[in-house]
């Protein structure tokens, strides 16, 4: 009885600690069937993955407002089952301590300047697959070996700054982002730099009843070459249906990804939300590269499921 009482007391003390910890398995499978044409080649029908992923995340309440958390995210191609590159946790692998002071994060993650600008206005398919923003510049982006600080939310304002250490093998990198979200208005700014490559962008988005519209403006500099990108997006919702339009244009002295000096991209999309986690969608995207060999178009239907 004495041993039983001791065991019960230990269990009672340990229970709150276990209750304050959690680990979540989550992911997304996003796959489409598309009729694609690139350059002067023949049109072909393909099964296309749209950045499917599998993740683990956990958090522990340490008391006094302090929390420890981690996030691991694996990207894979749902059409073949292969991982997207040689790193298994190729989307995120980080650990974080957060409190009233904000948060400090170590590891690998996507630059916050991207989420604050291009990703935020990509309303159709979360900037994934062939309908993703082909013109946005990742100049100065770094993802690995980073130390980051995240501001606590103050009056709708959030922000982050991250340093890529380079570790003696490459130049150090810097990435910073600032967001403002209050009611229907959403603003953002991002900046990244590594060596002689850098970019900065400003974003705005506004919700007006069933309508949502926004866009971003970006300037890129790589060496002595400069480029500008403008993208506008709009969405209209009607019950479970969403109607989308996106248009982007780039210009400058820096030819981007062999697209030419003034490429454009137009995307028309439709989503039907079967539930909060599952949707059917269709889209038409056209990239006019001003160089026929790099024009691209795709007509697609697909399904996305979050879990």
SVG drawing of the C-alpha trace seen along z (x, -y; Angstrom):
<svg xmlns="http://www.w3.org/2000/svg" viewBox="-23 -49 58 51">
<polyline fill="none" stroke="black" stroke-width="0.4" points="0.0,0.0 2.9,-2.3 4.5,-1.7 1.1,-2.2 0.6,-5.5 4.1,-6.7 3.5,-5.8 0.1,-7.6 1.7,-10.7 4.5,-10.7 1.9,-10.2 -0.2,-13.1 2.8,-15.4 3.8,-14.3 0.3,-14.6 0.3,-18.4 3.7,-18.3 2.4,-15.8 -0.8,-17.8 1.2,-20.9 3.1,-19.1 1.7,-18.2 3.0,-16.8 1.0,-17.1 1.3,-15.2 0.0,-17.3 0.4,-17.6 -1.0,-18.4 -1.5,-16.3 -2.1,-18.5 -2.2,-16.9 -3.5,-17.9 -4.0,-16.6 -2.7,-19.2 -2.4,-19.9 0.9,-21.7 2.8,-23.4 6.3,-24.8 7.9,-26.8 7.6,-25.4 7.2,-21.8 4.1,-19.7 1.3,-19.9 1.3,-17.0 -0.9,-15.7 0.8,-15.1 0.0,-14.3 1.5,-17.2 2.4,-17.5 1.8,-20.9 4.2,-21.0 2.7,-18.2 4.2,-18.0 4.3,-16.1 5.2,-17.7 5.6,-17.2 5.3,-20.1 5.3,-20.2 5.1,-22.6 5.8,-22.4 4.6,-25.0 7.6,-25.6 5.6,-27.9 6.0,-31.6 4.9,-32.4 7.9,-30.5 7.3,-27.8 9.6,-25.5 8.6,-24.3 9.9,-22.5 8.8,-22.1 9.9,-19.5 8.5,-19.6 9.2,-17.2 8.4,-18.0 7.5,-15.2 6.1,-14.7 2.7,-13.1 2.8,-12.0 5.9,-9.8 6.3,-9.5 9.9,-10.9 11.2,-13.6 11.7,-17.0 15.5,-17.2 18.3,-15.4 17.5,-16.8 14.7,-14.9 13.4,-17.8 13.8,-20.0 11.1,-22.6 11.7,-23.2 13.8,-21.9 13.8,-24.3 13.6,-24.7 12.2,-27.8 11.9,-29.4 9.0,-31.9 7.7,-34.2 6.6,-37.7 9.9,-38.9 9.0,-37.3 10.7,-34.2 14.2,-33.0 14.5,-30.3 17.4,-28.2 17.6,-26.0 16.0,-25.9 12.9,-27.7 11.6,-29.6 12.4,-33.4 9.8,-35.5 10.2,-38.2 8.5,-35.7 5.6,-35.0 5.1,-38.7 4.8,-39.6 4.4,-37.1 2.9,-34.2 0.3,-36.5 -1.3,-37.6 -1.2,-34.2 -4.8,-33.4 -5.6,-30.7 -3.3,-27.7 -1.0,-29.0 1.7,-29.8 2.2,-26.2 2.6,-24.2 2.6,-25.5 0.2,-28.3 2.6,-29.7 4.2,-33.1 6.9,-32.6 8.2,-36.2 8.8,-36.9 12.5,-37.1 14.2,-35.2 17.4,-37.2 19.4,-37.0 17.2,-34.2 18.8,-31.8 17.1,-28.9 19.6,-27.0 21.9,-27.5 19.8,-30.5 19.3,-32.4 16.0,-34.3 14.2,-36.7 10.4,-37.2 8.7,-40.2 5.7,-39.7 2.5,-40.9 1.9,-44.5 -1.3,-46.3 -1.5,-44.0 2.2,-44.3 4.5,-41.3 8.0,-41.0 11.1,-38.9 14.8,-39.1 17.0,-36.2 20.7,-35.8 22.2,-33.0 25.7,-32.3 27.4,-30.9 29.7,-28.9 32.8,-29.9 31.6,-28.2 29.5,-31.1 28.6,-34.7 26.3,-35.5 22.7,-36.4 20.0,-38.6 16.3,-38.3 13.7,-40.6 9.9,-41.0 7.2,-43.2 3.5,-42.6 0.4,-44.6 -3.0,-42.9 -5.9,-44.8 -9.5,-44.0 -9.8,-44.1 -6.4,-45.7 -3.2,-43.6 0.1,-45.2 3.6,-43.7 7.2,-44.3 10.2,-42.1 13.9,-42.4 16.7,-39.8 20.4,-40.1 23.3,-37.7 26.6,-38.9 25.7,-41.1 22.1,-39.9 19.2,-41.5 15.5,-42.2 12.8,-44.2 9.0,-44.2 5.9,-45.9 2.5,-44.2 -1.1,-45.3 -4.3,-43.3 -7.9,-44.4 -11.0,-42.4 -14.4,-44.0 -17.2,-41.6 -17.1,-38.8 -14.2,-40.5 -10.5,-40.3 -7.9,-42.2 -4.2,-43.0 -0.8,-42.9 2.9,-43.6 5.7,-45.6 9.3,-44.2 12.7,-45.4 15.6,-43.0 19.3,-43.8 21.9,-41.1 25.3,-42.5 24.8,-45.5 21.5,-44.3 18.1,-45.5 14.6,-44.3 11.1,-45.2 8.0,-43.0 4.4,-43.9 1.6,-41.4 -2.1,-42.0 -4.6,-39.5 -8.3,-39.3 -10.8,-36.8 -14.6,-36.7 -16.3,-34.1 -19.8,-32.8 -20.8,-30.1 -18.3,-27.3 -16.9,-28.7 -13.9,-31.0 -13.1,-32.8 -9.5,-34.0 -7.5,-36.2 -3.8,-37.0 -1.6,-39.1 2.1,-39.8 4.7,-41.7 8.4,-42.1 10.8,-44.6 14.4,-45.7 18.0,-45.3 18.2,-41.7 16.7,-39.0 15.0,-36.7 15.3,-32.9 15.6,-33.2 12.1,-34.6 13.2,-37.8 13.2,-41.4 9.4,-41.9 7.7,-38.6 4.1,-38.5 1.9,-35.9 -1.9,-35.6 -3.7,-33.0 -7.5,-32.4 -8.6,-30.0 -11.7,-28.4 -11.9,-26.6 -14.7,-24.7 -14.4,-24.0 -15.8,-20.6 -14.9,-21.2 -12.4,-23.3 -9.7,-20.8 -10.5,-19.6 -11.1,-21.5 -11.4,-20.9 -9.9,-23.4 -9.2,-24.3 -7.0,-27.0 -5.5,-28.3 -2.0,-29.9 -0.1,-31.6 3.5,-32.8 4.4,-35.0 8.2,-35.0 8.9,-37.3 11.1,-34.4 9.0,-31.7 11.3,-28.9 10.3,-29.7 6.6,-30.5 4.5,-28.2 0.8,-27.4 -1.2,-24.9 -4.9,-24.0 -5.4,-22.0 -7.9,-20.4 -6.9,-19.1 -7.7,-18.2 -6.0,-19.4 -6.5,-17.8 -5.0,-19.2 -4.7,-16.9"/>
</svg>
